[in-house]
């Protein structure tokens, strides 16, 4: 795939990425909640690198800050609310200290897209050109050519993942709160040259939170479960989901409002006014997460075999 640059000063031979050490990863070692008032950066796309997997047909894009982002576009084959869901859910996850990929508003200029007309979505037997404008970006967890990324690990490696229980148990509480109607999506990553290094885990693909584009909450005990049950082996009771439960329950209306700040109305079509109703519902649902976890525990799948 040809690489596209927005500026002659940027070339494919220049160093890519987020930093030179594993500490530059998006993972928060201590799972600390995000400081109040922090907003995602607004950055300009400089180079389109390659197509990524996914129903929304995202692309890996290098931006003016030197980092790489997986970018989802407004006119993607799903719907524009995928971008709003990704931005809102990522900011909420950051707010409670979960290991989620850093979000960004990525401005993709028409001059960049226009230099390569084959850059398009594949929709059945036809193609649709990608439109310029403000898009959603999810920061890639490392330097692309120097980072090993996987969406599946065998059990022996999965058990060695850093902060495995905290990440997945926090994500489960989060997915119950936000009614994620997709299975929990994560990636595992480590420096490619360091085979002895344990993998870190990052939450990705929040587009199906809030029941996809419907912005409703049809709860089900089985939703939000990760298919690999060993990630829940250390659950002994409700306390296993702390501190994330308390962080969700203690969120204020001001903190929730900060998480929607800057989301474009175009991302919320066909009815942008529904965003305020969505936030009211999220505030109300904070105190129902414990019961949702109990309902999952008592479900036919019995995902927490060591609950005492």
Phi, psi and omega in degrees: 000127179295140176270142183244131180243140179275345184219140179295342180287343183256128179229163181293343181275349180288152180297136179263158156120196194249358185144173187254002183229159177301336181294345179278001179297160179287350182290134173267116186300324185258004180053051181273143177295153181291140177296143182299142175085355180287127181246151177297150179290157172247114189228161183255136177286135179249328188211130174263122191264301182198161176285144177249167178283157175135152183294332179277359178053059179285169179231147172279125187230134174266134187244175187296342178276002180087352180269163177251143183228143169274115190252130173254136188258153184302317183265037179294164185295347178272275177190164184293333182294344173305320181293316179297317179298315180299314182293312182295311182295322179296319180290324175295318179296318175299320184301325181262007171087024179274155182279080182250148177299136182298128179273159177206151168273119184248119178271116180254109184285152177297331180296327178289313180291323184293341180284354182212082187297343178286352180287101188206163173276144176260111183239099185063235181264004181241166177242148177230125182297143176284134182267146177286172177131196181275123184238171177266133177238139177242117189295130179291137188278060179140188175277120188311315183279356183236011183235128177270122183238133179221151174254002176216138174228143173296162187305319184296327177275326179298322180293340182267358182298137181297135176053038185303305184295314181300318182294311185284327179286322174296320179294325180294315177299319179297316182292328175293317180297316186267002180053058176289113184270011174247161172295151180298125180256131177219163167235151176248138185211152176202163174300132186297329184273352184251085184293341180275349183286138175288153176284150167256161182239141179226133175286134177225173172055072177265013188294340180261008170295158181063030180059050175062230183272000183279332183056050174230178187225068177280084188294148175215138181302334186270350182286145176090354181282137174278137186294340181269101189292342182297340179291346180254010184299330185271005177289120178247345181171189182299330181296341179293341182264007175272155007273007190290324178301310181295324179295321176295313184294332183269001179297138179262166177298325179296318180294322177294319179297324178297332183283342178260353183301130175089352179292122184296144177299328180298333179285346187251009179296153013270358182222085183301335181295341179294342181299321179294323177292324177299317181292323176298319179294319179297320178296319180292325185282350183307322187269006180253001185292322180301315179295324178297323177293319178296319178299321177294318179302320184272003182287171182297334180283338180044064189287347184242077187294341183258011177295129181240000000 
